[in-house]
Amino acid sequence: MPHGAQQAAHYGTQCRFCGCVPAVDTTFRGHRGMILIMSFLHTKGPFCRDCGLAVFRDMTAKTLIGGWWGYISFIATPITVLINLTRHGKVASLAPPMPPPDGGPHRHPADPGPPLMSRPIAIIGALVPVLLLVLLVLVGVAGG
């Protein structure tokens, strides 16, 4: 067994970013819509609690602000956000990150930053479909 595999077996899964434990294997997704094209993004774990929350909040906030700007993207964005929300619980329920028990290589975990809906870009991004719906209703009322 290679040395890295022995270490992982010894104290469980380590975070891919900071090396702390415990960590869980999951993937967070992002979506960027552009009028005619779009891009799908992802960041694979394993993540400790703090690094996972940082990735979740960053990718989901960026998806909320930049995901709506295409025809198919208007459907892909809420699906991407829902996928991330279901995976959020995996990292949020972890114990606080700790260095590996044998003092193996590790760094400070990422700062998760403010909660998702405390970030201005997430709030503005979440309002995009609401404002579009209001605009469609106003146009419908004025035209009918």
KOLSE-133073 format. One record per residue (C-alpha): x, y, z; residue in one letter. Coordinates in Angstrom, 2 decimals, decimal comma. Example, Ala and Ser with C-alpha at 12.3 -4.5 7.8 and 13.67 -1.06 7.14 Angstrom:
+---------+---------+---------+------+
!      px !      py !      pz ! resn !
+---------+---------+---------+------+
!   12,30 !   -4,50 !    7,80 !    A !
!   13,67 !   -1,06 !    7,14 !    S !
+---------+---------+---------+------+
This chain:
+---------+---------+---------+------+
!      px !      py !      pz ! resn !
+---------+---------+---------+------+
!    0,00 !    0,00 !    0,00 !    M !
!    1,47 !    3,43 !   -0,95 !    P !
!    2,38 !    5,75 !    1,92 !    H !
!   -0,48 !    8,24 !    1,18 !    G !
!   -3,04 !    5,41 !    1,16 !    A !
!   -1,68 !    4,14 !    4,50 !    Q !
!   -2,07 !    7,61 !    5,98 !    Q !
!   -5,64 !    7,95 !    4,71 !    A !
!   -6,54 !    4,51 !    6,08 !    A !
!   -4,98 !    5,40 !    9,44 !    H !
!   -7,08 !    8,47 !   10,23 !    Y !
!   -9,90 !    8,51 !    7,74 !    G !
!  -10,57 !   10,76 !    4,84 !    T !
!   -8,67 !   14,04 !    4,79 !    Q !
!   -9,82 !   17,31 !    3,26 !    C !
!   -8,31 !   17,83 !   -0,18 !    R !
!   -7,58 !   21,49 !    0,56 !    F !
!   -6,33 !   21,58 !    4,15 !    C !
!   -5,65 !   17,94 !    5,05 !    G !
!   -7,79 !   18,11 !    8,21 !    C !
!  -10,19 !   15,43 !    9,42 !    V !
!  -13,01 !   14,50 !    9,42 !    P !
!  -13,88 !   14,97 !    5,77 !    A !
!  -16,58 !   13,71 !    3,46 !    V !
!  -16,45 !   13,01 !   -0,25 !    D !
!  -18,93 !   15,11 !   -2,24 !    T !
!  -18,96 !   17,43 !   -5,25 !    T !
!  -20,34 !   20,96 !   -5,45 !    F !
!  -21,49 !   22,31 !   -8,78 !    R !
!  -21,71 !   25,68 !  -10,43 !    G !
!  -23,38 !   26,97 !  -13,55 !    H !
!  -22,67 !   30,02 !  -15,68 !    R !
!  -25,20 !   31,01 !  -18,30 !    G !
!  -24,36 !   33,09 !  -21,34 !    M !
!  -26,95 !   33,98 !  -23,98 !    I !
!  -26,15 !   31,15 !  -26,39 !    L !
!  -23,65 !   29,04 !  -24,47 !    I !
!  -23,20 !   27,92 !  -20,88 !    M !
!  -20,61 !   26,28 !  -18,71 !    S !
!  -20,95 !   23,71 !  -15,99 !    F !
!  -18,43 !   23,82 !  -13,16 !    L !
!  -17,63 !   21,45 !  -10,31 !    H !
!  -15,27 !   21,07 !   -7,39 !    T !
!  -14,76 !   17,58 !   -6,02 !    K !
!  -13,98 !   16,74 !   -2,41 !    G !
!  -13,31 !   15,32 !    0,01 !    P !
!  -13,95 !   18,39 !    2,17 !    F !
!  -13,74 !   19,12 !    5,86 !    C !
!  -16,62 !   21,15 !    7,29 !    R !
!  -15,06 !   24,59 !    6,84 !    D !
!  -13,55 !   24,04 !    3,38 !    C !
!  -16,76 !   22,37 !    2,19 !    G !
!  -18,91 !   25,25 !    3,42 !    L !
!  -16,57 !   27,74 !    1,75 !    A !
!  -16,80 !   25,91 !   -1,59 !    V !
!  -20,59 !   25,45 !   -1,28 !    F !
!  -21,21 !   29,12 !   -0,48 !    R !
!  -18,86 !   30,44 !   -3,16 !    D !
!  -20,06 !   28,20 !   -6,01 !    M !
!  -23,74 !   28,56 !   -5,14 !    T !
!  -23,55 !   32,36 !   -4,82 !    A !
!  -21,74 !   32,64 !   -8,16 !    K !
!  -24,34 !   30,35 !   -9,74 !    T !
!  -27,17 !   32,51 !   -8,39 !    L !
!  -25,71 !   35,68 !   -9,89 !    I !
!  -24,30 !   34,29 !  -13,14 !    G !
!  -26,42 !   31,27 !  -13,92 !    G !
!  -29,62 !   32,82 !  -15,25 !    W !
!  -28,31 !   34,44 !  -18,42 !    W !
!  -29,33 !   31,92 !  -21,06 !    G !
!  -32,40 !   30,08 !  -22,27 !    Y !
!  -31,50 !   26,62 !  -20,95 !    I !
!  -29,59 !   28,19 !  -18,07 !    S !
!  -32,85 !   29,44 !  -16,62 !    F !
!  -33,68 !   25,78 !  -15,92 !    I !
!  -30,13 !   24,57 !  -15,16 !    A !
!  -29,49 !   27,21 !  -12,48 !    T !
!  -32,20 !   26,19 !   -9,98 !    P !
!  -31,34 !   22,51 !  -10,52 !    I !
!  -27,67 !   23,25 !   -9,77 !    T !
!  -28,60 !   25,19 !   -6,63 !    V !
!  -30,87 !   22,37 !   -5,44 !    L !
!  -28,11 !   19,79 !   -5,99 !    I !
!  -25,73 !   21,92 !   -3,91 !    N !
!  -28,32 !   22,37 !   -1,17 !    L !
!  -28,80 !   18,60 !   -0,87 !    T !
!  -25,03 !   18,10 !   -0,60 !    R !
!  -24,56 !   20,99 !    1,82 !    H !
!  -25,79 !   18,88 !    4,74 !    G !
!  -22,98 !   16,37 !    4,25 !    K !
!  -20,33 !   18,95 !    5,10 !    V !
!  -22,38 !   21,09 !    7,50 !    A !
!  -22,98 !   18,12 !    9,81 !    S !
!  -19,28 !   17,28 !   10,18 !    L !
!  -17,42 !   17,93 !   13,42 !    A !
!  -15,04 !   20,92 !   13,43 !    P !
!  -11,88 !   20,24 !   11,40 !    P !
!   -8,86 !   18,97 !   13,30 !    M !
!   -5,32 !   18,13 !   12,29 !    P !
!   -4,75 !   14,45 !   11,52 !    P !
!   -4,10 !   12,50 !   14,76 !    P !
!   -0,54 !   11,61 !   13,76 !    D !
!    0,32 !   15,23 !   12,95 !    G !
!    0,42 !   14,57 !    9,21 !    G !
!    0,50 !   17,39 !    6,68 !    P !
!   -2,29 !   19,91 !    7,05 !    H !
!   -3,08 !   23,64 !    6,86 !    R !
!   -5,68 !   25,91 !    8,35 !    H !
!   -9,12 !   25,18 !    6,91 !    P !
!  -10,70 !   27,78 !    4,64 !    A !
!  -12,82 !   30,51 !    6,18 !    D !
!  -16,41 !   29,63 !    5,19 !    P !
!  -17,30 !   33,32 !    5,20 !    G !
!  -20,83 !   34,62 !    5,67 !    P !
!  -23,81 !   32,33 !    5,12 !    P !
!  -25,07 !   32,04 !    1,55 !    L !
!  -28,02 !   34,41 !    1,83 !    M !
!  -25,93 !   37,00 !    3,68 !    S !
!  -23,84 !   37,52 !    0,55 !    R !
!  -25,00 !   40,39 !   -1,66 !    P !
!  -24,39 !   38,50 !   -4,92 !    I !
!  -26,52 !   35,58 !   -3,72 !    A !
!  -29,37 !   37,90 !   -2,71 !    I !
!  -29,28 !   39,78 !   -6,00 !    I !
!  -28,98 !   36,52 !   -7,92 !    G !
!  -31,96 !   35,00 !   -6,12 !    A !
!  -34,02 !   38,08 !   -7,02 !    L !
!  -33,36 !   37,75 !  -10,78 !    V !
!  -36,14 !   35,21 !  -11,48 !    P !
!  -38,52 !   37,03 !   -9,12 !    V !
!  -37,96 !   40,34 !  -10,91 !    L !
!  -38,39 !   38,66 !  -14,29 !    L !
!  -41,70 !   37,15 !  -13,16 !    L !
!  -42,90 !   40,54 !  -11,90 !    V !
!  -41,92 !   42,09 !  -15,24 !    L !
!  -43,83 !   39,42 !  -17,15 !    L !
!  -46,92 !   39,95 !  -14,99 !    V !
!  -46,74 !   43,73 !  -15,47 !    L !
!  -46,39 !   43,34 !  -19,24 !    V !
!  -49,29 !   40,87 !  -19,24 !    G !
!  -51,52 !   43,20 !  -17,22 !    V !
!  -50,63 !   46,23 !  -19,37 !    A !
!  -51,20 !   44,27 !  -22,57 !    G !
!  -54,43 !   42,58 !  -21,50 !    G !
+---------+---------+---------+------+
